[in-house]
Amino acid sequence: MALFAKPKNHSDITPAQSQPEELGCPAFASLVETLERKPEHKYHILDLAAASGNHIEFFSRFRCRYHIGDVLHLLPDLSPPEEGEPGPDFERILPLNMTDKLDLILAWDGLNYLDKELLPQFSQHLVQQCNPGAWLHAFIYTRGDMAAQPVRFEVLSSNAMRCQAVASGTVGAPCYPQRVLEKLMPGFRAAQSRLLKNGLQEYLFQVQEY
């Protein structure tokens, strides 16, 4: 497995007091089942979260190279550019200079924290490094509030996860409908969408053939 990560400063994050929450994840279970159908295939996976032994251990069942992006904590602080100013440089924020194209991107709940105006640019940055038919797994909040920072996910099994806030407080959630997400994410289409009991919408996006 190949890992890359950028250093992260946790000093400005207030420890959360919330209890871990378990949730079912049927779309993720379907994804795992799909990957297991080709045990001989070598997958290239990008995890946008910080390095997690839990995630790495779970995906070690596959032949894969597992890349760590460690960018979720940066997304809430990125702002659209002022008129005449350059926008965020995603090539620098998330350098995707791997030789091989990606088969799977794990976005967790990170897409909720990126400004709506920047989501198309970020999506295009990801698509360019993907194989046709590659998957992107994501959770989208459908209720009014969400944790102030992307939460920490732990995979319990192919159809269950545990999540916990890493910072106190809440912020307003964008609550994107599916049709809006697909417009904001050129190159991806929603292949599966499941509304979970806690109000999270679980998505499996797939890179369109090109």
TORKOL-4160 file (C-alpha; in steps of 0.2 Angstrom, whole numbers, padded with zeros to 4 digits, m for minus):
210
<pt num="1" X="0000" Y="0000" Z="0000"/>
<pt num="2" X="0006" Y="0018" Z="m0004"/>
<pt num="3" X="0002" Y="0031" Z="0009"/>
<pt num="4" X="0004" Y="0050" Z="0007"/>
<pt num="5" X="m0001" Y="0063" Z="0019"/>
<pt num="6" X="0002" Y="0081" Z="0024"/>
<pt num="7" X="0006" Y="0087" Z="0042"/>
<pt num="8" X="m0010" Y="0092" Z="0052"/>
<pt num="9" X="m0011" Y="0104" Z="0066"/>
<pt num="10" X="m0024" Y="0099" Z="0078"/>
<pt num="11" X="m0021" Y="0113" Z="0091"/>
<pt num="12" X="m0036" Y="0123" Z="0085"/>
<pt num="13" X="m0049" Y="0109" Z="0087"/>
<pt num="14" X="m0059" Y="0108" Z="0103"/>
<pt num="15" X="m0062" Y="0090" Z="0108"/>
<pt num="16" X="m0080" Y="0085" Z="0106"/>
<pt num="17" X="m0091" Y="0079" Z="0120"/>
<pt num="18" X="m0103" Y="0069" Z="0109"/>
<pt num="19" X="m0105" Y="0050" Z="0110"/>
<pt num="20" X="m0101" Y="0039" Z="0095"/>
<pt num="21" X="m0115" Y="0035" Z="0084"/>
<pt num="22" X="m0117" Y="0019" Z="0074"/>
<pt num="23" X="m0126" Y="0019" Z="0057"/>
<pt num="24" X="m0130" Y="0006" Z="0044"/>
<pt num="25" X="m0122" Y="0010" Z="0027"/>
<pt num="26" X="m0130" Y="m0001" Z="0013"/>
<pt num="27" X="m0122" Y="0008" Z="m0002"/>
<pt num="28" X="m0105" Y="0005" Z="0006"/>
<pt num="29" X="m0109" Y="m0013" Z="0008"/>
<pt num="30" X="m0114" Y="m0014" Z="m0010"/>
<pt num="31" X="m0098" Y="m0006" Z="m0015"/>
<pt num="32" X="m0088" Y="m0019" Z="m0005"/>
<pt num="33" X="m0098" Y="m0033" Z="m0013"/>
<pt num="34" X="m0094" Y="m0025" Z="m0030"/>
<pt num="35" X="m0075" Y="m0024" Z="m0026"/>
<pt num="36" X="m0075" Y="m0042" Z="m0020"/>
<pt num="37" X="m0081" Y="m0049" Z="m0036"/>
<pt num="38" X="m0064" Y="m0045" Z="m0044"/>
<pt num="39" X="m0052" Y="m0052" Z="m0031"/>
<pt num="40" X="m0038" Y="m0052" Z="m0044"/>
<pt num="41" X="m0040" Y="m0034" Z="m0048"/>
<pt num="42" X="m0027" Y="m0021" Z="m0040"/>
<pt num="43" X="m0037" Y="m0006" Z="m0034"/>
<pt num="44" X="m0031" Y="0011" Z="m0032"/>
<pt num="45" X="m0040" Y="0020" Z="m0018"/>
<pt num="46" X="m0039" Y="0038" Z="m0012"/>
<pt num="47" X="m0045" Y="0042" Z="0006"/>
<pt num="48" X="m0048" Y="0060" Z="0008"/>
<pt num="49" X="m0048" Y="0059" Z="0027"/>
<pt num="50" X="m0032" Y="0058" Z="0039"/>
<pt num="51" X="m0023" Y="0042" Z="0040"/>
<pt num="52" X="m0033" Y="0029" Z="0049"/>
<pt num="53" X="m0027" Y="0012" Z="0054"/>
<pt num="54" X="m0046" Y="0006" Z="0054"/>
<pt num="55" X="m0048" Y="0011" Z="0036"/>
<pt num="56" X="m0032" Y="0004" Z="0030"/>
<pt num="57" X="m0035" Y="m0013" Z="0039"/>
<pt num="58" X="m0053" Y="m0014" Z="0032"/>
<pt num="59" X="m0047" Y="m0012" Z="0014"/>
<pt num="60" X="m0032" Y="m0023" Z="0016"/>
<pt num="61" X="m0043" Y="m0037" Z="0011"/>
<pt num="62" X="m0041" Y="m0031" Z="m0007"/>
<pt num="63" X="m0026" Y="m0030" Z="m0018"/>
<pt num="64" X="m0024" Y="m0011" Z="m0018"/>
<pt num="65" X="m0013" Y="0004" Z="m0016"/>
<pt num="66" X="m0021" Y="0015" Z="m0003"/>
<pt num="67" X="m0017" Y="0034" Z="m0004"/>
<pt num="68" X="m0021" Y="0046" Z="0010"/>
<pt num="69" X="m0026" Y="0063" Z="0005"/>
<pt num="70" X="m0029" Y="0071" Z="0023"/>
<pt num="71" X="m0038" Y="0086" Z="0016"/>
<pt num="72" X="m0055" Y="0085" Z="0025"/>
<pt num="73" X="m0050" Y="0097" Z="0039"/>
<pt num="74" X="m0045" Y="0110" Z="0026"/>
<pt num="75" X="m0061" Y="0111" Z="0016"/>
<pt num="76" X="m0072" Y="0121" Z="0029"/>
<pt num="77" X="m0059" Y="0135" Z="0028"/>
<pt num="78" X="m0058" Y="0137" Z="0009"/>
<pt num="79" X="m0067" Y="0152" Z="0001"/>
<pt num="80" X="m0072" Y="0157" Z="m0016"/>
<pt num="81" X="m0060" Y="0170" Z="m0024"/>
<pt num="82" X="m0064" Y="0188" Z="m0024"/>
<pt num="83" X="m0067" Y="0195" Z="m0041"/>
<pt num="84" X="m0051" Y="0195" Z="m0051"/>
<pt num="85" X="m0042" Y="0184" Z="m0038"/>
<pt num="86" X="m0036" Y="0166" Z="m0041"/>
<pt num="87" X="m0046" Y="0153" Z="m0032"/>
<pt num="88" X="m0039" Y="0139" Z="m0021"/>
<pt num="89" X="m0026" Y="0128" Z="m0030"/>
<pt num="90" X="m0032" Y="0110" Z="m0028"/>
<pt num="91" X="m0016" Y="0104" Z="m0037"/>
<pt num="92" X="m0007" Y="0110" Z="m0022"/>
<pt num="93" X="m0020" Y="0107" Z="m0008"/>
<pt num="94" X="m0022" Y="0089" Z="m0014"/>
<pt num="95" X="m0008" Y="0084" Z="m0026"/>
<pt num="96" X="m0014" Y="0069" Z="m0036"/>
<pt num="97" X="0002" Y="0064" Z="m0045"/>
<pt num="98" X="0001" Y="0045" Z="m0044"/>
<pt num="99" X="0006" Y="0035" Z="m0059"/>
<pt num="100" X="m0010" Y="0025" Z="m0059"/>
<pt num="101" X="m0028" Y="0031" Z="m0060"/>
<pt num="102" X="m0040" Y="0029" Z="m0046"/>
<pt num="103" X="m0054" Y="0016" Z="m0044"/>
<pt num="104" X="m0062" Y="0023" Z="m0028"/>
<pt num="105" X="m0062" Y="0039" Z="m0018"/>
<pt num="106" X="m0068" Y="0039" Z="0000"/>
<pt num="107" X="m0075" Y="0057" Z="0004"/>
<pt num="108" X="m0084" Y="0052" Z="0020"/>
<pt num="109" X="m0094" Y="0068" Z="0024"/>
<pt num="110" X="m0081" Y="0080" Z="0017"/>
<pt num="111" X="m0092" Y="0087" Z="0003"/>
<pt num="112" X="m0104" Y="0095" Z="0015"/>
<pt num="113" X="m0089" Y="0107" Z="0021"/>
<pt num="114" X="m0083" Y="0113" Z="0004"/>
<pt num="115" X="m0091" Y="0129" Z="m0002"/>
<pt num="116" X="m0104" Y="0126" Z="m0015"/>
<pt num="117" X="m0094" Y="0137" Z="m0028"/>
<pt num="118" X="m0079" Y="0127" Z="m0026"/>
<pt num="119" X="m0087" Y="0110" Z="m0027"/>
<pt num="120" X="m0086" Y="0109" Z="m0047"/>
<pt num="121" X="m0068" Y="0113" Z="m0047"/>
<pt num="122" X="m0064" Y="0100" Z="m0033"/>
<pt num="123" X="m0074" Y="0087" Z="m0042"/>
<pt num="124" X="m0065" Y="0090" Z="m0059"/>
<pt num="125" X="m0049" Y="0089" Z="m0050"/>
<pt num="126" X="m0054" Y="0072" Z="m0044"/>
<pt num="127" X="m0061" Y="0066" Z="m0060"/>
<pt num="128" X="m0045" Y="0069" Z="m0070"/>
<pt num="129" X="m0036" Y="0056" Z="m0059"/>
<pt num="130" X="m0050" Y="0043" Z="m0060"/>
<pt num="131" X="m0053" Y="0028" Z="m0071"/>
<pt num="132" X="m0069" Y="0027" Z="m0081"/>
<pt num="133" X="m0082" Y="0019" Z="m0070"/>
<pt num="134" X="m0072" Y="0024" Z="m0054"/>
<pt num="135" X="m0083" Y="0026" Z="m0038"/>
<pt num="136" X="m0084" Y="0040" Z="m0025"/>
<pt num="137" X="m0093" Y="0036" Z="m0009"/>
<pt num="138" X="m0100" Y="0051" Z="0002"/>
<pt num="139" X="m0112" Y="0055" Z="0016"/>
<pt num="140" X="m0123" Y="0071" Z="0013"/>
<pt num="141" X="m0132" Y="0079" Z="0028"/>
<pt num="142" X="m0151" Y="0082" Z="0024"/>
<pt num="143" X="m0155" Y="0091" Z="0040"/>
<pt num="144" X="m0152" Y="0109" Z="0046"/>
<pt num="145" X="m0136" Y="0107" Z="0056"/>
<pt num="146" X="m0120" Y="0097" Z="0055"/>
<pt num="147" X="m0105" Y="0095" Z="0066"/>
<pt num="148" X="m0093" Y="0111" Z="0065"/>
<pt num="149" X="m0079" Y="0100" Z="0057"/>
<pt num="150" X="m0080" Y="0084" Z="0047"/>
<pt num="151" X="m0083" Y="0069" Z="0058"/>
<pt num="152" X="m0072" Y="0054" Z="0061"/>
<pt num="153" X="m0078" Y="0038" Z="0054"/>
<pt num="154" X="m0074" Y="0020" Z="0059"/>
<pt num="155" X="m0078" Y="0005" Z="0048"/>
<pt num="156" X="m0086" Y="m0009" Z="0059"/>
<pt num="157" X="m0091" Y="m0020" Z="0045"/>
<pt num="158" X="m0095" Y="m0019" Z="0026"/>
<pt num="159" X="m0113" Y="m0013" Z="0031"/>
<pt num="160" X="m0110" Y="m0003" Z="0048"/>
<pt num="161" X="m0099" Y="0012" Z="0053"/>
<pt num="162" X="m0097" Y="0022" Z="0069"/>
<pt num="163" X="m0095" Y="0041" Z="0068"/>
<pt num="164" X="m0090" Y="0054" Z="0081"/>
<pt num="165" X="m0088" Y="0073" Z="0080"/>
<pt num="166" X="m0070" Y="0079" Z="0083"/>
<pt num="167" X="m0075" Y="0097" Z="0087"/>
<pt num="168" X="m0089" Y="0105" Z="0098"/>
<pt num="169" X="m0103" Y="0115" Z="0090"/>
<pt num="170" X="m0113" Y="0114" Z="0074"/>
<pt num="171" X="m0115" Y="0124" Z="0058"/>
<pt num="172" X="m0128" Y="0125" Z="0045"/>
<pt num="173" X="m0128" Y="0110" Z="0033"/>
<pt num="174" X="m0130" Y="0113" Z="0014"/>
<pt num="175" X="m0143" Y="0099" Z="0012"/>
<pt num="176" X="m0140" Y="0096" Z="m0006"/>
<pt num="177" X="m0153" Y="0087" Z="m0016"/>
<pt num="178" X="m0147" Y="0074" Z="m0028"/>
<pt num="179" X="m0150" Y="0084" Z="m0044"/>
<pt num="180" X="m0140" Y="0099" Z="m0037"/>
<pt num="181" X="m0126" Y="0088" Z="m0032"/>
<pt num="182" X="m0124" Y="0080" Z="m0049"/>
<pt num="183" X="m0124" Y="0098" Z="m0057"/>
<pt num="184" X="m0110" Y="0103" Z="m0044"/>
<pt num="185" X="m0100" Y="0087" Z="m0048"/>
<pt num="186" X="m0097" Y="0087" Z="m0066"/>
<pt num="187" X="m0090" Y="0070" Z="m0072"/>
<pt num="188" X="m0099" Y="0060" Z="m0058"/>
<pt num="189" X="m0117" Y="0053" Z="m0058"/>
<pt num="190" X="m0126" Y="0046" Z="m0043"/>
<pt num="191" X="m0127" Y="0027" Z="m0045"/>
<pt num="192" X="m0135" Y="0024" Z="m0028"/>
<pt num="193" X="m0143" Y="0035" Z="m0015"/>
<pt num="194" X="m0149" Y="0029" Z="0002"/>
<pt num="195" X="m0157" Y="0039" Z="0016"/>
<pt num="196" X="m0151" Y="0033" Z="0033"/>
<pt num="197" X="m0161" Y="0034" Z="0049"/>
<pt num="198" X="m0150" Y="0048" Z="0056"/>
<pt num="199" X="m0154" Y="0059" Z="0041"/>
<pt num="200" X="m0138" Y="0056" Z="0032"/>
<pt num="201" X="m0140" Y="0053" Z="0013"/>
<pt num="202" X="m0127" Y="0039" Z="0008"/>
<pt num="203" X="m0121" Y="0041" Z="m0010"/>
<pt num="204" X="m0111" Y="0030" Z="m0022"/>
<pt num="205" X="m0106" Y="0041" Z="m0037"/>
<pt num="206" X="m0098" Y="0034" Z="m0052"/>
<pt num="207" X="m0087" Y="0042" Z="m0065"/>
<pt num="208" X="m0095" Y="0043" Z="m0081"/>
<pt num="209" X="m0087" Y="0035" Z="m0096"/>
<pt num="210" X="m0077" Y="0046" Z="m0107"/>
